Amino acid sequence: SITPQIQQKHMYFRFGLNREKTGLCRSTQKFVRDFVKPGKLGLLAAPEGRGGALTMHADALLCTGILAEDQEIEHTLESNRHAWPQMVRRELVLNGIKLNGGDGAAVSEESVLKIRATRSSEFLLFELN
């Protein structure tokens, strides 16, 4: 499971394996600020832990972003990839659609995601096959 946690205004992620399903119990915890700098999209989890990210045993990427007001970034999706942006805090505009804190969106058949913060914002971006 992937569980976002807020502790003293610092978001971190705890990754764990379900003992009933895997026979293993293992957990890893990392602070988001270890993976991303404000104004950038940072890789938090990936197959085989590429680029120093946490290891995820799926054909997926988990990125996180922290944007200041009016900052914009673009993320390119390869053909046949999908995305699920999930708002953590505040609001942003994704390819012209406004998302508020707690909102998520399913994105398919797009090659570029244009993400602009209308207020200082934090979000997750799952890239899926």
C-alpha positions in Angstrom: 0.0 0.0 0.0 1.0 3.6 -0.5 0.0 5.9 2.3 0.5 9.7 2.3 1.0 11.0 5.8 1.3 14.6 7.2 3.6 15.0 10.2 4.4 18.5 11.5 3.5 20.0 8.1 6.0 17.7 6.3 4.5 15.1 3.9 6.1 11.7 3.7 5.1 8.4 2.1 5.1 5.0 3.7 5.3 2.0 1.4 4.3 -1.3 2.9 3.7 -4.9 1.7 0.6 -6.6 2.9 1.6 -9.6 5.0 -1.6 -11.6 4.1 -0.9 -11.3 0.4 2.9 -11.5 0.2 4.0 -13.3 3.4 6.3 -10.4 4.0 6.1 -7.3 6.1 8.3 -4.5 5.0 7.9 -0.7 5.1 9.9 2.2 3.8 9.4 5.8 4.7 10.8 8.9 2.9 10.1 12.6 3.2 8.8 14.1 -0.1 11.3 17.0 0.1 14.1 14.4 -0.3 12.8 13.7 -3.8 11.5 17.0 -5.2 12.6 20.6 -5.3 9.9 23.3 -5.5 9.0 24.1 -9.1 10.0 20.6 -10.3 8.4 17.2 -10.7 10.3 14.6 -8.6 10.3 10.9 -9.0 9.2 9.3 -5.7 8.7 5.6 -6.7 9.6 3.6 -9.8 10.2 0.0 -10.9 13.5 -1.2 -9.5 13.9 2.1 -7.6 15.5 3.8 -10.6 17.1 7.1 -10.0 17.2 6.6 -6.3 13.4 6.5 -6.0 11.6 4.1 -3.7 11.0 0.7 -5.4 7.5 0.0 -6.7 6.8 -3.5 -8.2 4.5 -2.2 -11.0 4.8 -0.7 -14.4 4.1 2.7 -13.0 5.8 5.9 -11.8 4.8 8.0 -8.8 6.0 11.6 -9.0 5.3 14.5 -6.8 5.3 18.2 -7.5 5.4 21.4 -5.4 4.6 24.5 -7.4 4.5 28.2 -6.3 1.6 30.4 -7.5 1.7 30.8 -11.3 4.5 28.2 -11.8 3.9 25.9 -14.7 5.5 22.6 -15.6 5.0 20.1 -18.5 5.2 16.3 -18.3 5.4 14.2 -21.4 3.5 10.9 -21.5 4.8 8.1 -23.8 2.3 6.5 -26.2 -0.2 4.2 -24.4 0.6 5.6 -21.0 -2.1 7.1 -18.7 -1.9 9.5 -15.8 -3.7 10.1 -12.5 -2.9 13.5 -10.9 -4.0 13.7 -7.3 -4.1 17.0 -5.5 -2.6 17.1 -2.0 -3.0 20.8 -1.2 -4.5 23.9 -2.8 -5.3 24.2 -6.5 -3.9 23.9 -10.0 -5.0 23.8 -13.6 -4.3 20.6 -15.6 -4.6 21.0 -19.4 -7.2 23.7 -18.8 -9.2 21.9 -16.1 -9.1 23.2 -12.5 -8.3 20.8 -9.7 -8.7 21.6 -6.0 -7.3 20.0 -2.9 -8.3 16.3 -2.7 -9.3 16.2 -6.4 -8.0 13.5 -8.8 -8.3 13.1 -12.5 -8.0 10.2 -15.0 -6.0 11.2 -18.0 -5.7 9.1 -21.2 -4.9 9.8 -24.8 -2.8 12.9 -23.9 0.9 13.3 -24.9 1.6 16.3 -22.7 0.3 17.4 -19.3 0.5 21.1 -18.7 0.3 21.7 -15.0 0.0 25.3 -13.6 -0.5 26.3 -10.0 -3.1 29.0 -9.4 -2.0 29.0 -5.8 1.0 27.4 -4.1 0.2 23.7 -4.5 1.3 20.1 -3.9 0.2 17.1 -5.9 1.0 13.5 -6.8 1.2 12.2 -10.4 0.8 8.5 -11.0 1.9 7.5 -14.5 0.4 4.1 -15.5 0.6 1.6 -18.3 
